[in-house]
């Protein structure tokens, strides 16, 4: 094995560098994974544009990946060199107040080892997986399951957790605001959670065409059409049973109130910039008895269910990946995503060969 590897590190907003860094070694309980693919993510785009409060430059970016184990640390019993694996980007401590309150996604010690933020990330030829993640949130990928699909485990787990919070909508109508990769996952989870009718809203025609490919019933371009009027027509004037905001902007958060029926649910999934203040119509919330739910990160239970959804083929990942680029072009990839010209981009390490 060589002594150095290619990695893409974040230095400051708008500046990434592809450079050679030492190949990591496995500590007790850890794994070293030779990357097969690293996927770009909307959170990566935000970090590239404005930085991240947890990331101290220079930081290797990336947290969605899958590959082949190249080294196993001491005391690891379930994994072997040569296995195809995928892992989430964090795991809870299981000891703090929030973990004991069965809210492990809010773990007080989550920040200690978040891959791509407080821990070296997956925009690299080799990824070191922390012991806590190996123990709770890492899985062997079965033969026949593409590593590209498995690599989307982390965002899918977050979406699964969001639906865990709001519950099922049997026979109902779900409206998804935002047709990016996360929105496409939410559309599929809406169907799995009982929605009879799923509508997708975006302003980019290409995204709406992808939404139609995964089977949404209505693809609404809100730049050309009144979204409220269209949703009311779809629901006999009542409004949607659930509205999922998957963009993370003040105006789209605020728009959800006008789309949901009395007694309906709103899932505020997209994360707004720090310090963002929003306003809602208190009368509609109170007298309409609306349920408004925030969602953050994932739990080990959601990670495992997300993995099972990928393995079983119940969730389709391939429509989320629109481009493939070499790892060293990560900055270009994030710019394309930020401009709405790409969904997820599969970043390939040097010398990559398909083993899926």
ROGU-147399 format. One record per residue (C-alpha): residue number from 1; z, y, x; residue in one letter. Coordinates in Angstrom, 3 decimals, always signed. Example, Ala and Ser with C-alpha at 12.3 -4.5 7.8 and 13.67 -1.06 7.14 Angstrom:
(1, (+7.800, -4.500, +12.300), 'A')
(2, (+7.140, -1.060, +13.670), 'S')
This chain:
(1, (+0.000, +0.000, +0.000), 'X')
(2, (-0.807, +3.511, +1.341), 'X')
(3, (+1.959, +6.012, +2.047), 'X')
(4, (+0.640, +8.851, -0.112), 'X')
(5, (-0.990, +9.313, -3.504), 'X')
(6, (-2.851, +11.926, -5.489), 'X')
(7, (-0.686, +13.853, -7.945), 'X')
(8, (-1.156, +16.984, -10.057), 'X')
(9, (+1.773, +19.388, -9.865), 'X')
(10, (+2.671, +22.419, -11.956), 'X')
(11, (+3.489, +25.516, -9.883), 'X')
(12, (+3.480, +28.350, -12.413), 'X')
(13, (+1.862, +29.138, -15.765), 'X')
(14, (-1.878, +28.731, -15.366), 'X')
(15, (-1.661, +27.067, -11.949), 'X')
(16, (-1.831, +23.348, -11.201), 'X')
(17, (-2.591, +21.762, -7.830), 'X')
(18, (-3.994, +18.305, -7.132), 'X')
(19, (-2.473, +17.238, -3.817), 'X')
(20, (-1.211, +14.319, -1.786), 'X')
(21, (+2.472, +13.419, -2.163), 'X')
(22, (+4.544, +10.413, -1.031), 'X')
(23, (+4.330, +7.287, -3.162), 'X')
(24, (+7.719, +6.786, -4.875), 'X')
(25, (+9.977, +3.804, -4.222), 'X')
(26, (+11.836, +1.896, -6.923), 'X')
(27, (+15.588, +2.404, -7.089), 'X')
(28, (+18.014, +0.015, -8.825), 'X')
(29, (+16.805, -0.747, -12.335), 'X')
(30, (+13.571, +1.188, -11.863), 'X')
(31, (+9.864, +0.327, -11.924), 'X')
(32, (+6.889, +1.689, -10.031), 'X')
(33, (+3.726, +1.575, -12.133), 'X')
(34, (+0.221, +1.986, -10.753), 'X')
(35, (-1.429, +4.189, -13.342), 'X')
(36, (-4.396, +2.955, -15.317), 'X')
(37, (-4.594, +6.060, -17.491), 'X')
(38, (-2.636, +9.256, -18.128), 'X')
(39, (-3.292, +11.084, -21.387), 'X')
(40, (-3.102, +14.815, -21.914), 'X')
(41, (-0.806, +16.172, -24.608), 'X')
(42, (-0.302, +19.379, -26.564), 'X')
(43, (+3.088, +19.811, -24.902), 'X')
(44, (+1.352, +19.612, -21.525), 'X')
(45, (-0.971, +22.400, -22.659), 'X')
(46, (+2.000, +24.567, -23.644), 'X')
(47, (+3.686, +23.879, -20.296), 'X')
(48, (+0.488, +24.735, -18.432), 'X')
(49, (+0.101, +28.007, -20.337), 'X')
(50, (+3.682, +29.282, -20.382), 'X')
(51, (+5.845, +26.936, -18.329), 'X')
(52, (+8.743, +24.867, -19.627), 'X')
(53, (+12.490, +25.610, -19.464), 'X')
(54, (+13.261, +22.113, -18.098), 'X')
(55, (+10.514, +21.940, -15.468), 'X')
(56, (+11.260, +23.299, -11.990), 'X')
(57, (+8.065, +23.777, -9.934), 'X')
(58, (+6.501, +22.065, -8.206), 'X')
(59, (+6.644, +19.377, -10.891), 'X')
(60, (+4.275, +16.467, -11.373), 'X')
(61, (+3.125, +16.816, -14.984), 'X')
(62, (+2.305, +14.224, -17.626), 'X')
(63, (+4.290, +11.808, -19.772), 'X')
(64, (+1.790, +9.580, -21.611), 'X')
(65, (+0.607, +6.703, -19.456), 'X')
(66, (+0.162, +2.972, -19.045), 'X')
(67, (-0.548, +0.806, -16.031), 'X')
(68, (+0.319, -2.172, -13.861), 'X')
(69, (+3.733, -2.754, -12.258), 'X')
(70, (+3.464, -2.529, -8.469), 'X')
(71, (+7.187, -2.638, -7.569), 'X')
(72, (+10.345, -3.795, -9.338), 'X')
(73, (+13.765, -2.392, -8.445), 'X')
(74, (+16.881, -4.492, -8.019), 'X')
(75, (+18.649, -5.704, -11.197), 'X')
(76, (+15.464, -5.531, -13.299), 'X')
(77, (+15.153, -8.851, -15.085), 'X')
(78, (+12.469, -8.495, -17.755), 'X')
(79, (+9.558, -7.114, -15.745), 'X')
(80, (+7.477, -8.535, -12.904), 'X')
(81, (+4.897, -7.176, -10.476), 'X')
(82, (+1.441, -7.356, -12.042), 'X')
(83, (+2.560, -6.897, -15.656), 'X')
(84, (+0.688, -4.433, -17.861), 'X')
(85, (+3.284, -1.973, -19.166), 'X')
(86, (+3.862, +1.206, -21.098), 'X')
(87, (+6.979, +3.355, -21.345), 'X')
(88, (+8.233, +6.325, -23.309), 'X')
(89, (+9.160, +9.507, -21.458), 'X')
(90, (+12.938, +9.417, -21.974), 'X')
(91, (+15.858, +7.363, -23.242), 'X')
(92, (+19.338, +8.289, -24.538), 'X')
(93, (+22.670, +7.717, -22.790), 'X')
(94, (+24.198, +5.926, -25.844), 'X')
(95, (+27.613, +7.417, -25.030), 'X')
(96, (+27.602, +11.111, -25.972), 'X')
(97, (+28.573, +12.684, -29.317), 'X')
(98, (+25.033, +12.652, -30.729), 'X')
(99, (+24.293, +9.108, -29.629), 'X')
(100, (+27.516, +7.942, -31.280), 'X')
(101, (+26.481, +9.870, -34.420), 'X')
(102, (+23.267, +7.789, -34.476), 'X')
(103, (+21.122, +10.754, -33.430), 'X')
(104, (+19.987, +9.567, -29.984), 'X')
(105, (+16.978, +11.897, -29.999), 'X')
(106, (+19.506, +14.735, -29.651), 'X')
(107, (+21.350, +13.055, -26.747), 'X')
(108, (+23.301, +15.524, -24.619), 'X')
(109, (+22.024, +13.832, -21.454), 'X')
(110, (+18.363, +13.446, -22.414), 'X')
(111, (+17.361, +16.152, -19.934), 'X')
(112, (+18.540, +14.123, -16.941), 'X')
(113, (+15.331, +12.106, -16.651), 'X')
(114, (+12.453, +13.213, -18.887), 'X')
(115, (+9.208, +12.049, -17.306), 'X')
(116, (+6.925, +14.995, -16.602), 'X')
(117, (+9.641, +17.614, -17.040), 'X')
(118, (+12.867, +16.815, -15.171), 'X')
(119, (+11.438, +13.654, -13.586), 'X')
(120, (+8.117, +13.245, -11.718), 'X')
(121, (+5.393, +12.729, -14.303), 'X')
(122, (+2.350, +10.581, -14.904), 'X')
(123, (-0.426, +12.817, -13.592), 'X')
(124, (-0.294, +10.678, -10.464), 'X')
(125, (-1.561, +7.394, -9.072), 'X')
(126, (+1.924, +5.869, -9.232), 'X')
(127, (+4.743, +6.590, -11.689), 'X')
(128, (+8.428, +5.858, -11.121), 'X')
(129, (+10.182, +4.899, -14.353), 'X')
(130, (+13.923, +5.697, -14.590), 'X')
(131, (+16.403, +2.882, -15.143), 'X')
(132, (+17.480, +4.157, -18.564), 'X')
(133, (+13.881, +4.100, -19.811), 'X')
(134, (+13.180, +0.675, -18.262), 'X')
(135, (+16.214, -0.705, -20.075), 'X')
(136, (+15.463, +0.782, -23.510), 'X')
(137, (+11.947, +2.144, -23.894), 'X')
(138, (+9.527, +0.136, -21.727), 'X')
(139, (+7.327, -2.719, -22.953), 'X')
(140, (+4.907, -5.309, -21.645), 'X')
(141, (+1.488, -4.658, -23.171), 'X')
(142, (+0.016, -7.861, -24.613), 'X')
(143, (-3.412, -9.083, -23.551), 'X')
(144, (-6.048, -7.737, -25.883), 'X')
(145, (-4.343, -4.373, -26.374), 'X')
(146, (-6.083, -1.590, -24.482), 'X')
(147, (-3.868, +0.335, -22.081), 'X')
(148, (-5.498, +3.545, -23.347), 'X')
(149, (-4.074, +2.803, -26.785), 'X')
(150, (-0.661, +1.854, -25.441), 'X')
(151, (-0.488, +5.114, -23.466), 'X')
(152, (-0.070, +7.072, -26.713), 'X')
(153, (+3.278, +5.397, -27.351), 'X')
(154, (+5.382, +8.531, -26.835), 'X')
(155, (+3.646, +10.875, -29.317), 'X')
(156, (+3.369, +8.093, -31.875), 'X')
(157, (+7.114, +7.411, -31.521), 'X')
(158, (+7.807, +11.088, -32.225), 'X')
(159, (+5.634, +10.932, -35.350), 'X')
(160, (+7.360, +7.726, -36.480), 'X')
(161, (+10.726, +9.458, -36.053), 'X')
(162, (+9.530, +12.374, -38.171), 'X')
(163, (+8.613, +10.036, -40.998), 'X')
(164, (+11.934, +8.248, -40.610), 'X')
(165, (+13.556, +11.585, -41.468), 'X')
(166, (+11.518, +12.338, -44.594), 'X')
(167, (+11.062, +8.814, -45.944), 'X')
(168, (+8.224, +7.354, -47.950), 'X')
(169, (+5.991, +9.041, -50.527), 'X')
(170, (+4.740, +6.091, -52.597), 'X')
(171, (+1.654, +7.095, -54.546), 'X')
(172, (+2.030, +10.714, -53.459), 'X')
(173, (-0.104, +13.373, -51.821), 'X')
(174, (+0.440, +14.338, -48.185), 'X')
(175, (-1.026, +17.470, -46.614), 'X')
(176, (-1.224, +17.627, -42.817), 'X')
(177, (-1.631, +21.073, -41.257), 'X')
(178, (-3.273, +20.681, -37.859), 'X')
(179, (-6.026, +18.188, -37.023), 'X')
(180, (-5.203, +17.634, -33.362), 'X')
(181, (-4.050, +14.262, -31.997), 'X')
(182, (-0.588, +14.638, -33.553), 'X')
(183, (-2.080, +15.563, -36.922), 'X')
(184, (-4.341, +12.499, -36.800), 'X')
(185, (-1.298, +10.323, -36.151), 'X')
(186, (+0.579, +11.940, -39.038), 'X')
(187, (-2.354, +11.279, -41.361), 'X')
(188, (-2.200, +7.588, -40.516), 'X')
(189, (+1.598, +7.438, -40.852), 'X')
(190, (+1.362, +9.182, -44.218), 'X')
(191, (-0.822, +6.366, -45.476), 'X')
(192, (+1.500, +3.725, -44.026), 'X')
(193, (+4.401, +5.445, -45.785), 'X')
(194, (+2.790, +5.173, -49.184), 'X')
(195, (+0.661, +8.292, -49.632), 'X')
(196, (-2.235, +7.616, -52.004), 'X')
(197, (-3.975, +10.868, -51.089), 'X')
(198, (-4.016, +12.457, -47.629), 'X')
(199, (-5.474, +15.898, -46.934), 'X')
(200, (-6.057, +17.377, -43.473), 'X')
(201, (-6.243, +21.109, -42.805), 'X')
(202, (-7.670, +22.733, -39.674), 'X')
(203, (-10.054, +25.512, -38.632), 'X')
(204, (-12.070, +23.480, -36.113), 'X')
(205, (-14.928, +21.524, -37.762), 'X')
(206, (-14.993, +18.843, -35.053), 'X')
(207, (-11.358, +17.974, -35.717), 'X')
(208, (-11.981, +17.691, -39.431), 'X')
(209, (-14.874, +15.313, -38.769), 'X')
(210, (-12.532, +13.103, -36.723), 'X')
(211, (-10.027, +13.210, -39.581), 'X')
(212, (-12.694, +11.934, -41.953), 'X')
(213, (-13.351, +9.025, -39.575), 'X')
(214, (-9.750, +7.837, -39.926), 'X')
(215, (-9.984, +7.981, -43.693), 'X')
(216, (-8.433, +11.210, -44.960), 'X')
(217, (-9.347, +11.973, -48.558), 'X')
(218, (-9.884, +15.703, -48.068), 'X')
(219, (-10.771, +17.597, -44.889), 'X')
(220, (-10.097, +21.279, -45.535), 'X')
(221, (-11.323, +24.085, -43.279), 'X')
(222, (-8.815, +26.824, -44.022), 'X')
(223, (-10.997, +29.375, -42.239), 'X')
(224, (-13.550, +29.026, -45.030), 'X')
(225, (-11.504, +27.880, -47.998), 'X')
(226, (-8.292, +28.943, -49.728), 'X')
(227, (-5.891, +26.180, -48.734), 'X')
(228, (-3.364, +26.794, -51.512), 'X')
(229, (-6.020, +26.710, -54.224), 'X')
(230, (-7.561, +23.523, -52.811), 'X')
(231, (-4.229, +21.705, -52.597), 'X')
(232, (-3.340, +22.740, -56.156), 'X')
(233, (-6.684, +21.376, -57.373), 'X')
(234, (-6.008, +18.091, -55.589), 'X')
(235, (-2.587, +17.755, -57.215), 'X')
(236, (-3.171, +18.892, -60.819), 'X')
(237, (-1.566, +22.236, -60.032), 'X')
(238, (+1.762, +20.855, -58.773), 'X')
(239, (+1.445, +20.970, -54.988), 'X')
(240, (+1.767, +18.216, -52.410), 'X')
(241, (+4.617, +15.732, -52.339), 'X')
(242, (+4.937, +16.293, -48.595), 'X')
(243, (+3.489, +18.871, -46.213), 'X')
(244, (+3.561, +18.201, -42.470), 'X')
(245, (+3.166, +21.159, -40.108), 'X')
(246, (+1.695, +19.824, -36.848), 'X')
(247, (+0.605, +23.065, -35.177), 'X')
(248, (+3.721, +24.953, -34.107), 'X')
(249, (+2.893, +28.510, -35.167), 'X')
(250, (+4.959, +30.931, -37.247), 'X')
(251, (+2.229, +31.514, -39.814), 'X')
(252, (+1.582, +27.825, -40.402), 'X')
(253, (+5.300, +27.090, -40.737), 'X')
(254, (+5.527, +29.831, -43.357), 'X')
(255, (+2.435, +28.607, -45.204), 'X')
(256, (+4.038, +25.253, -46.033), 'X')
(257, (+6.131, +26.706, -48.884), 'X')
(258, (+3.028, +27.542, -50.893), 'X')
(259, (+1.625, +24.030, -50.609), 'X')
(260, (+4.508, +21.781, -51.644), 'X')
(261, (+5.559, +20.887, -55.199), 'X')
(262, (+9.011, +21.373, -56.715), 'X')
(263, (+11.331, +18.792, -55.235), 'X')
(264, (+8.811, +18.100, -52.484), 'X')
(265, (+9.323, +17.746, -48.759), 'X')
(266, (+8.269, +19.792, -45.754), 'X')
(267, (+8.290, +18.303, -42.261), 'X')
(268, (+8.250, +21.030, -39.603), 'X')
(269, (+6.979, +18.943, -36.721), 'X')
(270, (+5.066, +21.394, -34.533), 'X')
(271, (+7.300, +23.212, -32.065), 'X')
(272, (+7.016, +27.015, -32.067), 'X')
(273, (+7.472, +29.108, -28.935), 'X')
(274, (+11.101, +29.795, -27.996), 'X')
(275, (+12.566, +32.703, -29.927), 'X')
(276, (+10.102, +32.471, -32.829), 'X')
(277, (+11.569, +33.732, -36.119), 'X')
(278, (+10.142, +32.606, -39.460), 'X')
(279, (+10.600, +33.735, -43.080), 'X')
(280, (+10.593, +31.576, -46.208), 'X')
(281, (+10.720, +32.399, -49.896), 'X')
(282, (+14.344, +31.645, -50.766), 'X')
(283, (+13.627, +31.534, -54.509), 'X')
(284, (+11.066, +28.759, -54.114), 'X')
(285, (+13.350, +26.759, -51.835), 'X')
(286, (+16.387, +27.113, -54.083), 'X')
(287, (+14.923, +26.831, -57.573), 'X')
(288, (+12.194, +24.470, -56.449), 'X')
(289, (+14.778, +22.258, -54.756), 'X')
(290, (+12.572, +21.817, -51.698), 'X')
(291, (+13.582, +19.651, -48.774), 'X')
(292, (+12.795, +21.215, -45.380), 'X')
(293, (+13.203, +18.988, -42.342), 'X')
(294, (+12.828, +19.709, -38.646), 'X')
(295, (+11.907, +16.900, -36.252), 'X')
(296, (+12.455, +16.550, -32.524), 'X')
(297, (+11.511, +13.842, -30.042), 'X')
(298, (+12.044, +10.118, -30.702), 'X')
(299, (+14.662, +7.379, -30.863), 'X')
(300, (+14.566, +3.908, -29.273), 'X')
(301, (+14.049, +2.459, -32.753), 'X')
(302, (+11.071, +4.748, -33.343), 'X')
(303, (+9.652, +3.903, -29.913), 'X')
(304, (+9.797, +0.190, -30.651), 'X')
(305, (+8.208, +0.618, -34.075), 'X')
(306, (+5.505, +2.799, -32.579), 'X')
(307, (+4.767, +0.110, -30.015), 'X')
(308, (+4.502, -2.519, -32.775), 'X')
(309, (+2.115, -0.295, -34.740), 'X')
(310, (-0.164, -0.012, -31.712), 'X')
(311, (-0.034, -3.725, -30.898), 'X')
(312, (-0.724, -4.707, -34.521), 'X')
(313, (-3.611, -2.252, -34.810), 'X')
(314, (-2.053, -0.549, -37.833), 'X')
(315, (-2.496, +2.797, -36.095), 'X')
(316, (-5.803, +3.637, -34.466), 'X')
(317, (-5.503, +5.490, -31.162), 'X')
(318, (-9.111, +5.568, -29.952), 'X')
(319, (-10.175, +8.423, -32.300), 'X')
(320, (-7.558, +10.608, -30.591), 'X')
(321, (-9.206, +10.346, -27.150), 'X')
(322, (-12.307, +12.516, -26.978), 'X')
(323, (-12.936, +12.813, -23.226), 'X')
(324, (-12.421, +10.997, -19.925), 'X')
(325, (-12.012, +12.886, -16.639), 'X')
(326, (-10.790, +12.213, -13.087), 'X')
(327, (-7.116, +12.957, -12.462), 'X')
(328, (-7.856, +15.826, -10.105), 'X')
(329, (-9.482, +17.730, -13.002), 'X')
(330, (-6.264, +17.847, -15.021), 'X')
(331, (-6.288, +21.650, -15.116), 'X')
(332, (-9.793, +21.691, -16.578), 'X')
(333, (-8.715, +19.048, -19.092), 'X')
(334, (-5.758, +21.130, -20.281), 'X')
(335, (-7.967, +24.205, -20.597), 'X')
(336, (-10.394, +22.259, -22.795), 'X')
(337, (-7.536, +21.109, -25.011), 'X')
(338, (-6.083, +24.606, -25.186), 'X')
(339, (-9.450, +25.992, -26.305), 'X')
(340, (-9.719, +23.387, -29.052), 'X')
(341, (-12.714, +21.727, -27.363), 'X')
(342, (-11.055, +18.349, -26.870), 'X')
(343, (-8.453, +16.095, -28.429), 'X')
(344, (-6.643, +13.887, -25.931), 'X')
(345, (-8.283, +13.431, -22.531), 'X')
(346, (-7.910, +10.237, -20.523), 'X')
(347, (-7.207, +11.175, -16.893), 'X')
(348, (-8.267, +8.474, -14.450), 'X')
(349, (-6.755, +7.954, -10.975), 'X')
(350, (-9.012, +7.566, -7.928), 'X')
(351, (-10.646, +4.156, -7.653), 'X')
(352, (-9.905, +3.345, -11.282), 'X')
(353, (-11.350, +0.118, -12.612), 'X')
(354, (-11.035, -1.134, -16.165), 'X')
(355, (-8.467, -3.880, -16.643), 'X')
(356, (-8.052, -3.496, -20.423), 'X')
